[in-house]
Structure formats: structure tokens, C-alpha cells
Amino acid sequence: CKANFLNFVTTQTFTEGITNQLIGCYVGSLQDPGCVLVRLYGRMTDLYVNRNREVEMFQVFHAHGCGPEIYCSFQNGICYEFVRGTVLQDELLQQPSIYRLIAAEMGKIHSIHRGRPAEPLLWPKMSHFLTLVQSSNTRTPAEQPCTER
């Protein structure tokens, strides 16, 4: 039965990502409802991405209508809902009707309150990233996965 099920599922690998591998799994067409995305984390990306916080933010955004539903997470990735849309080209981004919609969505995201004060993360994240870059340049491996950033 398992083999028969897999014969009906089509997969498509998306290649636009830099660090992760993203695979769409669907029956019929990619545009049909029910398409699922499986993201496999890139090698050593846990050094600068807090995966627990990432999953938490997926859930928060989805609860507020700002992101896909996350179906599950596993040691090296997550599985979540495919949200149909259009990749915005530079010409579209320059249109006032488009950038106003983007600004409204960004405002919606930034108005979400999670019940605890938001901590600024930009400078600590940049500092941590630069430490990792310096470590890799001196051939000293950074062995501490990101847990608090």
C-alpha cells in the first residue's frame, strides 16, 4: 500500500534557496489544494538559526493569518502548507499598489503580540553571525548551535 501511495505523489525541488532544500509534494498539480512543502535544513544552519524559535514563529504567524500552517517538525527540517502566490519581480515591487499591500502586511506582522515583550534581535544576531564567520576564517569550528538568538 505504501508503494502505491508514493506512485501518486509528485515531488518538485525548488532551487531558489541558499541554505535549505525545499521540496513540494503534491497529488495532481502544484496549484491544487493539499500541496505540502518539506524543508530540509542546510548543513550547520543551526549554528545561526534557532530552529525552535522558527517553528514557534511559524505557529504564531499562522494563528494570525500571516503564514502557512506547520504540520510537523523533525530533526533536520519541517513540513508545512504551501501557500499559492506570485514571485514579485522588481517592476511589480515599484508599483504603489503592490508596495502598499506589502507595507500593510508587514504592519500586520509587526503588530502581533505574543504575550511577552519583544527583544531586539538584530544586533545580537549580527554579532553572533560575525563570530561564526571569524571562526570559519580561522578554521576553528563553531560547535555551539544557536539556542537563544
Residue frames as qw, qx, qy, qz and C-alpha x, y, z in Angstrom:
[[0.000, 0.887, 0.463, 0.000, 0.00, 0.00, 0.00],
 [0.331, -0.766, 0.096, 0.544, 2.84, 2.40, 0.84],
 [0.375, -0.132, 0.591, 0.702, 4.46, 1.94, -2.58],
 [0.182, 0.615, 0.679, 0.358, 1.13, 2.56, -4.34],
 [0.150, -0.913, -0.276, 0.261, 0.64, 5.78, -2.40],
 [0.361, -0.594, 0.306, 0.650, 4.09, 7.05, -3.43],
 [0.390, 0.230, 0.676, 0.581, 3.27, 6.40, -7.08],
 [0.070, 0.821, 0.526, 0.211, 0.59, 9.11, -6.87],
 [0.311, -0.877, -0.047, 0.362, 2.68, 11.74, -5.11],
 [0.616, 0.626, 0.017, 0.477, 4.72, 14.07, -7.29],
 [0.523, -0.668, -0.066, 0.525, 7.69, 15.98, -5.92],
 [0.451, 0.787, 0.044, 0.419, 9.29, 19.17, -7.15],
 [0.627, -0.374, -0.159, 0.664, 12.55, 20.55, -5.80],
 [0.121, 0.983, 0.110, 0.083, 12.71, 24.32, -5.58],
 [0.780, 0.103, -0.063, 0.614, 16.16, 25.71, -6.26],
 [0.082, 0.846, 0.035, 0.525, 15.85, 29.37, -5.26],
 [0.659, -0.752, 0.001, -0.005, 17.03, 28.79, -1.69],
 [0.226, 0.789, -0.528, 0.218, 20.55, 29.41, -0.49],
 [0.123, -0.458, 0.810, -0.344, 20.98, 27.10, 2.51],
 [0.603, 0.044, 0.689, -0.400, 17.97, 24.79, 2.74],
 [0.058, -0.037, -0.854, -0.515, 16.50, 22.26, 0.34],
 [0.487, 0.230, 0.351, -0.766, 12.79, 22.79, -0.35],
 [0.027, -0.056, -0.928, -0.366, 10.62, 20.06, -1.85],
 [0.575, 0.064, 0.076, -0.812, 6.98, 20.38, -2.85],
 [0.086, 0.062, 0.994, 0.032, 4.90, 17.19, -2.54],
 [0.503, 0.258, 0.134, -0.814, 1.51, 17.04, -4.22],
 [0.428, 0.277, 0.853, 0.108, -1.08, 14.92, -5.99],
 [0.385, 0.812, 0.438, 0.033, -2.30, 16.32, -9.31],
 [0.394, 0.723, 0.017, 0.567, -0.96, 19.86, -9.77],
 [0.419, -0.013, -0.406, 0.812, 1.26, 22.05, -7.65],
 [0.193, -0.229, -0.003, -0.954, -1.57, 24.59, -7.66],
 [0.617, -0.402, -0.595, -0.323, -4.15, 22.09, -6.34],
 [0.517, -0.670, 0.269, -0.460, -5.09, 22.30, -2.66],
 [0.954, -0.281, 0.098, -0.028, -3.14, 19.96, -0.42],
 [0.668, 0.534, -0.332, 0.398, 0.39, 20.65, -1.62],
 [0.705, -0.692, 0.012, 0.155, 2.89, 20.24, 1.20],
 [0.381, 0.786, -0.410, 0.262, 6.36, 21.73, 1.44],
 [0.884, -0.382, -0.061, 0.261, 9.19, 19.84, 3.11],
 [0.182, 0.897, -0.338, 0.221, 12.16, 21.97, 4.07],
 [0.908, -0.160, -0.165, 0.351, 15.39, 20.15, 4.83],
 [0.263, -0.940, 0.132, 0.176, 17.77, 22.34, 6.77],
 [0.597, 0.691, -0.351, 0.206, 21.14, 23.11, 5.26],
 [0.802, -0.042, -0.398, 0.443, 24.37, 21.87, 6.77],
 [0.456, -0.175, -0.380, 0.786, 25.28, 23.66, 10.02],
 [0.100, -0.564, -0.257, -0.778, 22.49, 26.26, 9.67],
 [0.615, -0.669, -0.417, -0.019, 21.50, 25.54, 13.28],
 [0.571, -0.138, -0.218, 0.779, 24.63, 27.49, 14.23],
 [0.052, -0.029, -0.014, 0.998, 22.86, 30.74, 13.32],
 [0.507, -0.277, -0.356, -0.735, 19.14, 29.88, 13.16],
 [0.293, -0.082, 0.775, -0.554, 17.24, 28.97, 16.29],
 [0.275, -0.125, -0.826, -0.475, 15.00, 26.25, 14.85],
 [0.149, -0.475, -0.804, 0.325, 12.72, 26.09, 17.91],
 [0.068, 0.535, 0.191, -0.820, 12.04, 29.81, 17.65],
 [0.178, 0.166, -0.599, -0.763, 11.50, 29.47, 13.89],
 [0.224, -0.325, -0.902, -0.175, 8.80, 26.81, 14.43],
 [0.101, -0.555, -0.587, 0.581, 7.24, 28.96, 17.16],
 [0.107, 0.438, -0.105, -0.886, 7.09, 31.95, 14.81],
 [0.193, -0.082, -0.804, -0.557, 5.53, 29.83, 12.04],
 [0.205, -0.482, -0.844, 0.116, 2.78, 28.91, 14.51],
 [0.056, -0.569, -0.323, 0.754, 2.29, 32.50, 15.70],
 [0.129, 0.274, -0.399, -0.866, 2.12, 33.87, 12.16],
 [0.211, -0.219, -0.870, -0.389, -0.33, 31.17, 11.08],
 [0.149, -0.537, -0.740, 0.376, -2.57, 31.85, 14.08],
 [0.043, 0.645, 0.156, -0.747, -2.79, 35.49, 12.94],
 [0.652, 0.671, 0.346, -0.075, -3.39, 34.72, 9.26],
 [0.124, 0.900, -0.350, -0.230, 0.13, 35.75, 8.21],
 [0.036, 0.536, -0.830, -0.147, 1.73, 32.45, 7.33],
 [0.675, 0.061, -0.660, -0.325, 1.32, 28.80, 6.41],
 [0.840, -0.435, 0.154, -0.285, 0.24, 26.06, 8.78],
 [0.126, 0.538, -0.830, 0.075, 3.14, 23.98, 10.04],
 [0.880, -0.097, -0.325, -0.333, 2.27, 20.28, 10.01],
 [0.903, -0.387, -0.022, 0.184, 5.31, 18.85, 11.76],
 [0.124, 0.852, -0.503, 0.072, 8.95, 19.41, 12.53],
 [0.983, -0.091, -0.056, 0.150, 11.69, 16.84, 12.69],
 [0.687, -0.494, 0.124, 0.518, 15.39, 16.79, 13.47],
 [0.391, -0.186, 0.404, 0.806, 16.54, 18.19, 10.14],
 [0.040, -0.188, -0.497, -0.846, 13.51, 20.04, 8.82],
 [0.356, 0.306, 0.508, -0.722, 9.87, 20.99, 8.83],
 [0.098, 0.342, 0.826, 0.437, 6.76, 20.20, 6.82],
 [0.128, 0.464, 0.362, -0.798, 4.25, 22.95, 6.16],
 [0.487, 0.683, 0.523, -0.153, 1.41, 24.17, 3.98],
 [0.378, 0.123, 0.422, 0.815, 2.14, 25.51, 0.50],
 [0.165, 0.742, 0.346, -0.550, 0.63, 28.97, 0.08],
 [0.556, 0.505, 0.464, 0.469, -0.03, 29.83, -3.53],
 [0.075, -0.876, -0.051, 0.474, 1.22, 33.18, -4.71],
 [0.644, 0.720, 0.029, 0.256, 3.32, 35.03, -7.22],
 [0.655, -0.260, 0.002, 0.710, 7.01, 35.80, -7.03],
 [0.115, 0.960, 0.163, -0.199, 7.26, 39.58, -7.18],
 [0.685, 0.327, 0.125, 0.639, 9.66, 40.93, -9.76],
 [0.332, -0.234, -0.134, 0.904, 11.43, 44.29, -9.33],
 [0.095, -0.268, -0.389, -0.876, 8.96, 46.05, -11.65],
 [0.484, -0.581, -0.598, -0.266, 6.00, 44.93, -9.55],
 [0.548, -0.450, -0.438, 0.553, 7.67, 45.96, -6.29],
 [0.209, -0.054, 0.030, 0.976, 7.94, 49.52, -7.59],
 [0.245, -0.491, -0.540, -0.639, 4.18, 49.83, -8.13],
 [0.223, -0.316, 0.402, -0.830, 2.49, 51.81, -5.34],
 [0.810, -0.198, -0.119, -0.539, -0.46, 49.40, -5.20],
 [0.866, 0.042, -0.477, 0.141, 1.93, 46.50, -4.55],
 [0.404, 0.226, -0.557, 0.690, 4.33, 48.10, -2.07],
 [0.420, -0.362, 0.209, -0.805, 1.38, 49.47, -0.10],
 [0.905, -0.180, -0.247, -0.296, 0.00, 45.93, 0.23],
 [0.731, 0.140, -0.517, 0.423, 3.42, 44.71, 1.36],
 [0.050, 0.359, -0.415, 0.835, 3.66, 47.53, 3.90],
 [0.675, -0.336, 0.013, -0.657, 0.19, 46.68, 5.23],
 [0.929, -0.084, -0.359, -0.019, 1.15, 43.01, 5.67],
 [0.525, 0.244, -0.502, 0.642, 4.42, 43.96, 7.36],
 [0.266, -0.405, 0.264, -0.834, 2.45, 46.24, 9.69],
 [0.856, -0.258, -0.172, -0.414, 0.12, 43.35, 10.50],
 [0.838, 0.052, -0.458, 0.291, 3.07, 41.07, 11.29],
 [0.329, 0.280, -0.439, 0.788, 4.76, 43.70, 13.46],
 [0.446, -0.412, 0.126, -0.784, 1.56, 44.34, 15.41],
 [0.829, -0.203, -0.510, -0.107, 1.35, 40.73, 16.62],
 [0.286, -0.634, 0.536, -0.479, 1.82, 40.47, 20.38],
 [0.671, 0.080, -0.737, -0.009, 2.99, 37.11, 21.69],
 [0.723, -0.628, -0.265, -0.114, 2.33, 37.77, 25.37],
 [0.703, -0.465, 0.001, 0.538, 5.94, 38.61, 26.21],
 [0.063, 0.897, -0.148, -0.411, 7.96, 41.72, 25.43],
 [0.827, 0.521, 0.011, 0.210, 9.74, 41.56, 22.11],
 [0.560, -0.623, 0.263, 0.479, 13.50, 41.68, 22.42],
 [0.430, 0.812, -0.293, -0.263, 15.52, 43.41, 19.71],
 [0.910, -0.107, 0.365, 0.168, 17.50, 40.71, 17.91],
 [0.621, 0.773, -0.076, 0.105, 19.22, 42.47, 15.03],
 [0.068, 0.828, -0.521, 0.197, 22.48, 43.43, 16.77],
 [0.626, -0.397, 0.659, -0.128, 22.93, 40.22, 18.80],
 [0.883, 0.327, 0.338, -0.003, 22.19, 38.13, 15.66],
 [0.525, 0.812, -0.212, 0.139, 24.67, 40.13, 13.58],
 [0.224, -0.743, 0.605, -0.180, 27.31, 39.82, 16.29],
 [0.790, -0.143, 0.589, -0.092, 26.77, 36.05, 16.51],
 [0.816, 0.556, 0.153, 0.040, 26.94, 35.71, 12.72],
 [0.295, 0.858, -0.388, 0.161, 30.19, 37.69, 12.54],
 [0.498, -0.550, 0.654, -0.145, 31.65, 35.48, 15.28],
 [0.875, 0.159, 0.456, -0.023, 30.77, 32.43, 13.17],
 [0.640, 0.758, -0.071, 0.107, 32.36, 33.98, 10.09],
 [0.031, -0.819, 0.547, -0.171, 35.52, 34.80, 12.02],
 [0.707, -0.311, 0.625, -0.118, 35.61, 31.26, 13.42],
 [0.874, 0.378, 0.303, 0.044, 35.30, 29.74, 9.97],
 [0.433, 0.857, -0.247, 0.133, 38.06, 32.00, 8.61],
 [0.163, -0.697, 0.668, -0.203, 40.47, 30.83, 11.30],
 [0.606, 0.140, -0.768, -0.153, 39.48, 27.19, 10.67],
 [0.078, -0.039, 0.812, -0.578, 38.18, 26.87, 14.24],
 [0.272, -0.390, -0.771, -0.423, 34.79, 25.15, 14.03],
 [0.373, -0.240, 0.280, -0.851, 31.91, 26.85, 15.83],
 [0.273, -0.082, -0.958, -0.022, 30.33, 23.95, 17.66],
 [0.133, 0.308, 0.651, -0.681, 27.60, 25.66, 19.66],
 [0.056, 0.517, 0.713, 0.471, 24.20, 25.52, 17.94],
 [0.142, -0.299, 0.028, -0.943, 22.10, 28.66, 18.19],
 [0.266, -0.416, -0.853, 0.169, 19.72, 28.33, 21.14],
 [0.121, -0.658, -0.460, 0.583, 18.91, 31.82, 22.39],
 [0.034, -0.366, 0.256, 0.894, 19.34, 34.01, 19.32]]
